[in-house]
């Protein structure tokens, strides 16, 4: 498997994608998204609620799927997809705030978590690219 720098890990050798800090943070973001969308109107069950939950889930899923690939190019591509899902999530969160489903505090909380994950994803991609 592709090696990555320690500063994007939890401080130990990588044995699984679950050891990556970025994957752990993405899981935390997904849990937060599920929590924040519980209060959305039931009319949004198949709309914005679903979109927020799906895009947040996709971030961690693509990190994991990329990790399991046999080559660096595929890994980087899945990390880019995770980044795209992150931007999709941010867009849905902004929309949810503007239409009154989230307050400013909730929006800021989710966007800050997203920004942090985005930085970690970029660092991981740089690290993986350097090992090739």
Buried (B, 14 or more C-beta within 10 A) or exposed (E): EBEBEEEBBEEEEBEEBBBBBBBBBBBBBBEBBBEBBEEBEEEBEEEBBBBBBBBBBBBBBBBBBBBEBEEBEBBBBBBBBBBBBBEBBBEBBBBBBEEEBBEEEBBEBBBEBBEBBBEBBBBBBEBBBEEE
